[in-house]
Amino acid sequence: MAITKGDLVVFKNGLYTDEEGAIYRVLETNGDRGILELVNTNMVIRPQTVAILAELDLLDQDTSGHPGSFFQSE
C-alpha cells in the first residue's frame, strides 16, 4: 500500500537508531519524498522533517486495537 497524506508512519527498523519509537504523520508527499510531523511528543510546536518514502513503513494500528495508545497524553 502506498504512503499518502495523513498516514501514520515509522522509519524502517534498524535504519536510523535515533528514530526508534518515533511516530510521524505524513503532511505532504512530493514524488519519492514526504514532509513528516512527529506526533508522539509533548512539544507544542511539533518537529517536522523531510524523508524518503521508501525508508518508511505504515504504522500498524491494529496491534493494540486502539490507535490512540500510540500517542502520549497531552
ZILINSUL-V327411 format. One record per backbone hydrogen bond with DSSP energy under -0.5 kcal/mol. NH is the residue of the N-H (numbers start at 1). CO is the residue of the C=O. E is the energy in kcal/mol with one decimal. If there is no record, write none. Layout:
nh=<NH NH>
co=<CO CO>
e=<E E>
//
This chain:
nh=<6 7 9 10 12 15 16 19 20 22 24 25 26 27 27 28 30 33 34 35 36 36 37 38 39 40 41 46 49 51 53 53 55 56 57 59 61 63 64 65 69 70 71>
co=<26 4 24 57 55 12 12 16 17 19 9 37 7 25 35 35 33 30 51 28 34 49 25 47 23 23 39 44 36 34 32 51 52 53 10 8 59 60 61 61 66 67 68>
e=<-3.1 -2.1 -2.9 -2.3 -2.4 -1.9 -0.6 -1.8 -1.1 -2.1 -2.8 -2.5 -2.5 -0.6 -3.2 -1.2 -3.0 -1.5 -2.5 -2.3 -0.6 -3.4 -2.2 -2.7 -2.9 -1.0 -1.6 -0.8 -2.0 -2.5 -2.5 -0.5 -2.0 -1.7 -3.1 -2.9 -1.2 -1.0 -0.7 -0.8 -2.0 -1.6 -1.4>
//
